[in-house]
Amino acid sequence: MKTDTLPRAPRVFTDALGQAHPVAGPAPRIVSLVPSITELVCDLDLGSALVGRTGFCVHPRDFLKQVPKLGGTKDVHLDKLRQQEPTHVIVNIDENRREVMEEITRWGVRVIVTHPCTPEDNRALYRLLGGIFDRETVAERLVSALDAALADAAALGAALPRERVLYLIWREPWMTVARSTYISACLARVGWDTVPGVIEPRYPAFDWGAPWQHEVERVFLSSEPYRFREPHLAEVAQHLGRPADLIDGEMVSWYGSRAVAGLRYLIELRRRLAGA
């Protein structure tokens, strides 16, 4: 028998938990419980298949007005979700609760688990969803755009002195990010190393005057999850006396297709602040 007449094995794609997913059928019904991945689903030209999202899924804003909200990332309304009769639900290890994932799996729905930890991990994310939902050409275009942004970030990071930064995500208690976070990894690509230089806890609380604060050269106040504003810059300056700037948290913490724009945003910000 000629080998080209043998049946081909079905194509499968492996998610962050090692679960194998076959190519979806011709009419998938997708629920995304992850804001950045909801945006990615739309950018993969899968908006017509999106039948549910969380209230925090806000991009693309105009399109998502027509997609039902199913609660938050942590407090999903499972009854409403089930009524949407999804074929696939996309979740994230950090953003969604394990018991929610397990309950949806018990219904016989395919749960696609994601867990990008660095900007480079978005390559696999694009290819995972692009493969499952027959959008591989679009996914490869995103991979190429990501690779170009990563190359430009690396070149800038090598050209400028590295700088130690404190990235604030919350106030009272004051909280920052560890180097094991996606945020820290993105900042590092343009030459900003987060302080303190710890791995765990991933989002440490701290008091002003902590011994590691003498290492800080610059402070960033994020727009999410706590929405820092202009008056907070003076408050932080009183505590630490270092240059402080507001920063767009979505551009630093959102993975998916936003990662490309996020890296470009950080490149431009690093250039601007270095010039200043």
Buried (B, 14 or more C-beta within 10 A) or exposed (E): EEEEEEEEEEEEBEBBEEBEBEBBEEEBBBBBBBBBBBBBBBBBEBBEBBBBBBEBBBBEEEEBEEBBBBBBBEEBBBEBBBEBEBBBBBBBBBBBBEEBBEBBBEEEBBBBBBBBBBBBBBBBBBBBBBBBBBBBEBBBBBBEBBEEBBEBBEEBBEEBEEBBBBBBBBBEEBBBBBBBBBBBBBBBBBBBBBBBEBEEEBBBEBEEEEEEBEEBBBBBBBBBEBEBEEEBBEEBEEBBEBBBBBBBBBBBBBBBBBBBBBBBBBBEBBBEBBEE
